[in-house]
Amino acid sequence: MPKFDVIVLGAGAAGLMCALKAGQKGLSVLVLEKSNKPGKKILMSGGGRCNFTNQYAMPENYLSNNPHFCKSAMSQYTVWDFIAMVEKHGIPYHEKELGQLFCDRSSKDILNMLLDECDRAGVKIITACETQTVDIQDEGVGLLTDVSAFSAKNLVVATGGLSIPKMGGSGFGYQLAEQLGLDVLPKRAGLVPFIFSDSHKDLFASLSGTSVLASLTANGQTFTHQVLFTHRGLSGPAVLQISSYWDLGQPLRVDWMPDVDVGEALIKAKETSSKQALLQWLTQQWPNKLAEAWLKHQFPEVLDKSLQQLSKAQCLTLADAINRCQLKPAGTEGYRTAEVTLGGVNTDALSSKTMAVKTQPNVFFIGEVVDVTGHLGGFNFQWAWASAHATANALCLEK
Ligand SMILES: Cc1cc2nc3c(=O)[nH]c(=O)nc-3n(C[C@H](O)[C@H](O)[C@H](O)COP(=O)(O)OP(=O)(O)OC[C@H]3O[C@@H](n4cnc5c(N)ncnc54)[C@H](O)[C@@H]3O)c2cc1C
């Protein structure tokens, strides 16, 4: 039975980073990947351009039962450490907005960089390898797979979350945690579009492809960014962000014109340009298609009215519907399209410095399988890199 220093389960962002860092320190590393190719999620990330980190990554950008847990790993391996590796490989990149760094060319650049570093560090990667059983002892770990049996001193679980099962999303890491008697916190889809089944569904479907700036609030958290109307409901950055904070059955508060106090603005416009049509006033703030469809759907009785024909009460009703709209999503699109899985291995069971299981120090959980989930914008990859590095660092110290 081959004996490695480390077996890493999962050749995604966290697994490859941990493998290359451990390999660079001279450890023998085997990566076992269930899919036929490594790094499938990296390839599809950031619309094919991989938003590989965020210049402003802070612990506040992460959701976790223990909001302090991510701090140690994030300070051991910063955004600038990852950028240095990207630059060393001559990968061209740019800031899209809000500190989000994307490849100029393609996500392939990031995956190739990780694979190249793994190769140079002598890391062995086996793909299309299903693990059947994992035997964990203090002296080492034995894995029985459909390829062969393997053993190592340490096991790193980097199997990711449940999102996008077609891209390798699996519950294997959670099962392993439970096998070790660890607590796994309830999981749900995050960074995911909303679906609607009430009367808003038809309105949103008719606007499919249109987007508008809006402020979305749920559970005391607000995000202001673009909202994209879809055939099934709402998507776009503001929606994906707030979905991680929203619970099923809860209302979603939307301000469809976050930069305008609509009540005040309408009453003022009534005085200064009273002949203007309400619809025309709306099109000064919104795309034409949205203004017309929204008015037809929500307030057909004032569709053809001019501002002077509106009563003050009507102005305030319109203002409420625009600035203080309450929506009831029927749910989310779920793991089929979610970018991440919220919840997962309870951080109480892990060392925040090394990600080792406190009761089984030769087993480590890193990346998305852990109950640390980032906002949209490169934060999830930064967690994958940082948690992987924390483990690799600890493995090397143990040699
Ligand atoms: C469409 C999409 C776009 C995204 N875009 C971004 C972005 O631009 N920026 C960002 O920061 N985040 C993005 N994310 C989130 C990001 O991809 C994840 O947070 C990140 O990949 C998590 O890394 P990981 O290594 O923990 O898990 P993964 O990257 O999911 O890797 C886990 C690996 O483990 C393998 N695996 C699963 N089970 C087993 C098993 N039993 N045995 C062996 N291997 C197994 C999987 O096949 C997979 O290769 C995106 C996610 C999606 C779905």
Ligand as a Chemical Component Dictionary entry (heavy atoms), coordinates in Angstrom:
data_LIG
# 
_chem_comp.id                   LIG 
_chem_comp.type                 NON-POLYMER 
_chem_comp.pdbx_formal_charge   0 
_chem_comp.three_letter_code    LIG 
# 
loop_
_chem_comp_atom.comp_id 
_chem_comp_atom.atom_id 
_chem_comp_atom.alt_atom_id 
_chem_comp_atom.type_symbol 
_chem_comp_atom.charge 
_chem_comp_atom.model_Cartn_x 
_chem_comp_atom.model_Cartn_y 
_chem_comp_atom.model_Cartn_z 
_chem_comp_atom.pdbx_ordinal 
LIG C1  C1  C 0 -20.776 28.898 -11.199 1  
LIG C2  C2  C 0 -19.859 29.273 -10.071 2  
LIG C3  C3  C 0 -19.069 30.397 -10.190 3  
LIG C4  C4  C 0 -18.239 30.780 -9.125  4  
LIG N1  N1  N 0 -17.458 31.875 -9.273  5  
LIG C5  C5  C 0 -16.657 32.257 -8.252  6  
LIG C6  C6  C 0 -15.771 33.356 -8.417  7  
LIG O1  O1  O 0 -15.639 33.939 -9.499  8  
LIG N2  N2  N 0 -15.034 33.731 -7.332  9  
LIG C7  C7  C 0 -15.089 33.063 -6.134  10 
LIG O2  O2  O 0 -14.396 33.448 -5.183  11 
LIG N3  N3  N 0 -15.882 31.981 -5.988  12 
LIG C8  C8  C 0 -16.647 31.557 -7.024  13 
LIG N4  N4  N 0 -17.426 30.451 -6.879  14 
LIG C9  C9  C 0 -17.333 29.683 -5.625  15 
LIG C10 C10 C 0 -16.061 28.838 -5.667  16 
LIG O3  O3  O 0 -16.016 28.117 -6.887  17 
LIG C11 C11 C 0 -16.015 27.863 -4.498  18 
LIG O4  O4  O 0 -16.232 28.537 -3.282  19 
LIG C12 C12 C 0 -14.658 27.168 -4.453  20 
LIG O5  O5  O 0 -14.467 26.451 -5.651  21 
LIG C13 C13 C 0 -14.579 26.235 -3.265  22 
LIG O6  O6  O 0 -13.355 25.538 -3.339  23 
LIG P1  P1  P 0 -13.223 24.063 -2.754  24 
LIG O7  O7  O 0 -11.896 23.590 -3.195  25 
LIG O8  O8  O 0 -13.581 24.058 -1.327  26 
LIG O9  O9  O 0 -14.359 23.252 -3.500  27 
LIG P2  P2  P 0 -14.439 22.888 -5.052  28 
LIG O10 O10 O 0 -13.740 23.880 -5.870  29 
LIG O11 O11 O 0 -15.877 22.624 -5.305  30 
LIG O12 O12 O 0 -13.625 21.538 -5.174  31 
LIG C14 C14 C 0 -14.024 20.340 -4.574  32 
LIG C15 C15 C 0 -13.494 19.219 -5.408  33 
LIG O13 O13 O 0 -13.714 17.993 -4.700  34 
LIG C16 C16 C 0 -14.174 17.019 -5.621  35 
LIG N5  N5  N 0 -14.872 15.989 -4.872  36 
LIG C17 C17 C 0 -16.123 16.005 -4.344  37 
LIG N6  N6  N 0 -16.371 14.844 -3.710  38 
LIG C18 C18 C 0 -15.254 14.080 -3.812  39 
LIG C19 C19 C 0 -14.897 12.787 -3.372  40 
LIG N7  N7  N 0 -15.742 12.028 -2.699  41 
LIG N8  N8  N 0 -13.658 12.331 -3.663  42 
LIG C20 C20 C 0 -12.776 13.082 -4.370  43 
LIG N9  N9  N 0 -13.071 14.307 -4.838  44 
LIG C21 C21 C 0 -14.294 14.809 -4.551  45 
LIG C22 C22 C 0 -15.029 17.803 -6.574  46 
LIG O14 O14 O 0 -15.216 17.129 -7.792  47 
LIG C23 C23 C 0 -14.210 19.078 -6.736  48 
LIG O15 O15 O 0 -13.250 18.953 -7.765  49 
LIG C24 C24 C 0 -18.229 30.020 -7.923  50 
LIG C25 C25 C 0 -18.997 28.872 -7.837  51 
LIG C26 C26 C 0 -19.796 28.483 -8.890  52 
LIG C27 C27 C 0 -20.604 27.230 -8.765  53 
# 
loop_
_chem_comp_bond.comp_id 
_chem_comp_bond.atom_id_1 
_chem_comp_bond.atom_id_2 
_chem_comp_bond.value_order 
_chem_comp_bond.pdbx_ordinal 
LIG C1  C2  SING 1  
LIG C2  C3  SING 2  
LIG C2  C26 DOUB 3  
LIG C3  C4  DOUB 4  
LIG C4  N1  SING 5  
LIG C4  C24 SING 6  
LIG N1  C5  DOUB 7  
LIG C5  C6  SING 8  
LIG C5  C8  SING 9  
LIG C6  O1  DOUB 10 
LIG C6  N2  SING 11 
LIG N2  C7  SING 12 
LIG C7  O2  DOUB 13 
LIG C7  N3  SING 14 
LIG N3  C8  DOUB 15 
LIG C8  N4  SING 16 
LIG N4  C9  SING 17 
LIG N4  C24 SING 18 
LIG C9  C10 SING 19 
LIG C10 O3  SING 20 
LIG C10 C11 SING 21 
LIG C11 O4  SING 22 
LIG C11 C12 SING 23 
LIG C12 O5  SING 24 
LIG C12 C13 SING 25 
LIG C13 O6  SING 26 
LIG O6  P1  SING 27 
LIG P1  O7  DOUB 28 
LIG P1  O8  SING 29 
LIG P1  O9  SING 30 
LIG O9  P2  SING 31 
LIG P2  O10 DOUB 32 
LIG P2  O11 SING 33 
LIG P2  O12 SING 34 
LIG O12 C14 SING 35 
LIG C14 C15 SING 36 
LIG C15 O13 SING 37 
LIG C15 C23 SING 38 
LIG O13 C16 SING 39 
LIG C16 N5  SING 40 
LIG C16 C22 SING 41 
LIG N5  C17 SING 42 
LIG N5  C21 SING 43 
LIG C17 N6  DOUB 44 
LIG N6  C18 SING 45 
LIG C18 C19 SING 46 
LIG C18 C21 DOUB 47 
LIG C19 N7  SING 48 
LIG C19 N8  DOUB 49 
LIG N8  C20 SING 50 
LIG C20 N9  DOUB 51 
LIG N9  C21 SING 52 
LIG C22 O14 SING 53 
LIG C22 C23 SING 54 
LIG C23 O15 SING 55 
LIG C24 C25 DOUB 56 
LIG C25 C26 SING 57 
LIG C26 C27 SING 58 
# 
